[in-house]
Amino acid sequence: MNNSPWVTASRVALARIPTPVETCKYQWGSHRLLIKRDDLTDCPMSGNKIRKLEYLVGDALAHDCDTLITCGGVQSNHARATAIVARRMGLDCVLVLSGDAPAEFDGNLLLSKLSGADVRIYPDAGSDQRAERMHRIADELRDQDRRPYIITSGGSDEVGVLGYVKGAGEIADDLSQSAQRVSTILAAVGSGGTYAGLLLGAKLFGLEAAIVGASVDSTPDFWHPRLRDYIDRSIERWRLDVRVSDDDIVLIPAAGRGYALSTDAEIEFIAKFAGTTGIYLDPVYTGKTLYAFDQAVNDGRVKLDGDVLFVHTGGIFGLFPQRERFNQYINQT
């Protein structure tokens, strides 16, 4: 990795890495489930977002910025991680969140507020509206002689992607030190950065496993061209000596009822998985991803030729706003 072109990118060490790979008490026939525990990258900043923020905040500091601006849903893992990182680094933070403002703060939103972030919630804010509002806020801050840095949703741009290019190198090291034969590496696709980084890193570090993304927001048809463009832009930005074909981008549907909306079957799967393995999935990303993949394997849409490595991207704080759904399940069992 030391000879790679992205060593010129600014980075601050934030995540507790390398994270471990654990063999899970869950499998499909003879094919085992391994979990890359990126939910252990830190406690309050846990999850995949912190890997991206190492490069994004590094870039912000390199440009002498004093305020981070980012966006997401009301219970955004990325927004929570950004707010906490900003406070630790002595930066201000503005969060542009979409959804209904809750009667009381809970989960990720509670942690974001406790970190001192300026939280602005808009019930009608889609991705275009959030981007427009972030730029408007940045202009207002510049008028006040502040130096804002805008981070796109999920930290998924050509800078943030480096977090999981590096993460894929870590996975290559993990697998080279074990006798496990992994044919599939699975991750959620919510804003695209984790998946794009893993696929680029797999090419760079010689991982032969298929990189499978579960589209927890919208459909695979929606995401495929966007990931294609994202990957191409990242290759050009960092002059990466890799080739990624359209066939390399492998996606399965996992949105269910829609982004951050859980079906009863997903809630039951998350609860049973915790009861079986002692590992907690979240309702927005990891729970949807592993549930959809499990269904695809069981009904034959996905054929396994080896073990599966699942990149656990965190999100445990997202369980608490769904406590009523889980209590209903618990009371029924």
N, C-alpha and C positions, 0 to 999 in steps of 0.2 A: 504493500500500500504506500510505502514511502516514495516510490517512484511515480505515483499517480498524479495526474494533472490537478486534482482538486486539493492538493496540499497547499495551494496558494489561497484557498478559501479561509477566511477568518473563522475561528471556532472557539467557544468557551466550554470548558468541561463542566457539565451540569448533571449528566446521567451517571448512575452507579452501574457501570458496565465493565466487563462483559456480564450479561445476565445469564443465569444457568439454563440448561436444557434438561428437562425432567421427563422421564417416562411415566405416562399417565395410566391409571387403572381403567383404561377404556380402549377398545380395539374393535376392528372389523375382521372377523375370522382370525387369520394369523398376522394381520397387519396392525401394528401398534400405533398408538397416538403419542407423539412426543410434543412437548410444549416448550417453546422458547419464552421464558418468563419475563417479557418486557413489561409486565405489570409490576415488576420489582425494580424499575429504574430509579425510583425514589418513593417516599411515602406520599406526601401531599402533591408532588409533581409526577406521580406514577403514570406509566403508560408510554405509548409510542411517540406522543407529541414532543417529549423532552429531547429525543434524538434529533428531531428537526430543529428545535429551538436552539440547540447548541450552535448550529451554523447561522440561523437567522439572527439570534441575539449577537453572535460574533460579528455579523455583518453590520448590525445596527450600531454597535460600539465602534467598529472601524470607521463608520461615517459620523461619529460623534453625536449620535441621536440621544435624546433624553426622554422620549415617550414612545411606548409601543402601542399601536392601534391594531386590533384584530377583531374578528367577528365569528359568529357561530349561533347555534341554537341556545335556548335558555340554559340547558344542561350540558353545554359544550365542554368536553374534556380539554380541548385545545385552549379554549378561553381561560379555563381554570388554571391550566399549567402556565400559560403566558402571564396571567396576573401574578402568580406566585414568583415566577422567575424575575419579572420586572421588579418586584419588591426586594428580592434578594440582591439584585444587581444595582439597586439604587435608582431605578427608572420609574417613571410614571406609566400608567396603563389606562387605556380607554377600551372598553368592550362594547361592541355593537351587536346586540343579541336579538334574535327573532323568536317570536312566540308570545304566549300570554304571560303577563307578569303574575307570578304566584302570590297567593295571600301571605305566605311566609317563605323565607329563604330556606333552601334545603339542598343537599347534595353538592354538585359542582358550583352552583350559584352561590350557596352559602360560603364556600371557601373563597370564591372570587371576591365577594363583598368583604370578607374578613381580611383579605390581603390589602384592602384599600383601593381596589380598582374603581374607576369611574364607569359604572355599569349603566348602559342605556338600552332599554328594551323596547322593541317596536313590534307590534302584533302583525304587521303586514309586510315585513321585510324579507323578500326573497334574496337570492344571491346578488342580483344586479342592484337592488336597492341598498343592500348592506355595503357593497363596494362603493356605491355613490356616496353614502353617508360617511364612510371612512375617509374618503378623499375630501369631503366637505369639512370634516372635523380636522383633518391634517392642515387644510388651508387656514382654518381659524387659529390653530395653534401657531402656525408660521407667522400670522399677523401679530401674535403675542411674543414673537422672537423665540419661540420654542422650536425644537428640532425633532419632529415626529418620524417614526418609521412604521410603515404599513406592512402588516403580515397578512397574507391572504388566508382564506378559510382553511383551517386544518394545517396551516404552515406549508401547504402543498404548492411550491413553486420550484424554480430551478436551483435555488439555494437550499431550501428545506429538504429537497430530494436527497441531498448528500447524507443526511442522517441515516437513511436506510440503504444507501450504497455501502456506507461503512458497516451498517448492521449486517448486510449480506456477507461481508468479509468475515465478520464475527461468526456467523453461522457456518461458513466454510471451515473455519478453524475448529468449531465445535464438532462438526461431522468428521473431519480428518483425524480427530483424536479418539474416535469411537468406531466400533464395528457395525454401527447401525446403517442399514441401507434405506435411505429416504428417497422415495420417488415423487413425493408431493410436498411442496411448501405452501401453506394456506394462510391467507390474511384477509382481513376486511378491506373493502374499498368504500370509503366514505367521502374523501376529498381527493384521493388518488396518489398522494405522495408516498405513503408507505409501500403500496404495491409497485409503483414506478421505480422506486429506489431498490426494492428487492429484485425486480427483474433486471435492472441495469447491473446491480451488483452480482447477480447470479452469472451473468455473461462475463463480467470482468474477472470473477474469481473461480470460474470453472465449475459452478454448481450444475449438476446434470438434472436435478429434479425439476418437474414442472412447477411453475409459480402460478398458483390458482388464487384468484381474487373473488371474494363474495360481495356482490354489489348490494350493500345494505341501504343505499339511497339511489333510487331510480333503477333502471334495467341495465343488463349487459350491453344491449344495443346502444343505449345512451352513452355508456362509459367507454366502449371500445375506441371510437375515434378520438375522444378526448384524451385518453391515456396514450394513444398513438402520437398525438400532437405533443403532449407533455414530455414523453420519452424522447422524441426527436429534438425538442428544444433543449432538453437537458444534455443530450449528446453533443449538440452544437456548442452550448455554453461552456462545457467543461472539456471539449475536445476528446471525448471518450472513444477509444478504439474498440468499439463493439458494434454488432449488428443485431437488431431486434426485428423479427418478422411479425406480420400480423398474426400468424399462427402461434407465436410465443405468448400472446396476450390471451390468457385463458380465464374466462369469467363464468360464474354461476349466479343465478338470481337468488337474492336473500332479503329483499326489502319487505316481503310479507305484506302487512297492512299499509306499510309506508315507513318513511324515515322516523325513527324513534317511537313508532307505534307497535306495540307487542300483541301477538296473537296468544290465545290461551296455550296453544301447543308450545310456543317459544318459552313462555313463563314456566311451564311444566318441565321442559327440557333443562332450563337453567337450574331449576330447583333440584331435579334428579341428578344432574351432573355434579352439583356441589355435594349432594348426599353420597354420591359414589366415589368422588375423587378428592373432595376437600378443596377444590379449586373453584373460585367464583368467576362466573362470566357476567357481562353486563347486558341489559336489554337492548341497547342501541347498536353495538358493534359486534362484540365477541360472541354473545349469545345467539344473535341472528346468523352469524357466520358459521359457527359450528353446527347449529341446528340444521341449516340449509345444506351444509356439506354432508352431514349424517344422512339426511333424507335422500340426497343425490346418490350416495353410495348404496344405500339400502334398496333403492328402486332401480339401480343399474345405470343411471345416467352418468355416473363417474366410476371408472374401472381403476382399481388400485393394483399397482405392481410392486409395492413395497410399503414401508412405513410412511406415516404422515407427520410432518412437523408443522405445528400450528403456532403462529406468532401471536401470542397473547398480548394484545395492545392496551390492556388495562381497562379502566372505566368503572371500577368498583363503586365509586361514589354515585353513579347513576342508578344503583339498586335502590337507594333509599327513597327517592321520590315515587318509586313503584311499590312501596311497602304494602299498600292495600291489596294489590294484585297477588303478591306473594303470600300475604296473610290469608287471602281467600283460598289459595292452593293448599297452604298448610292446614287450614281448618277442614278441608275436604279429605285429607289423607289420614 
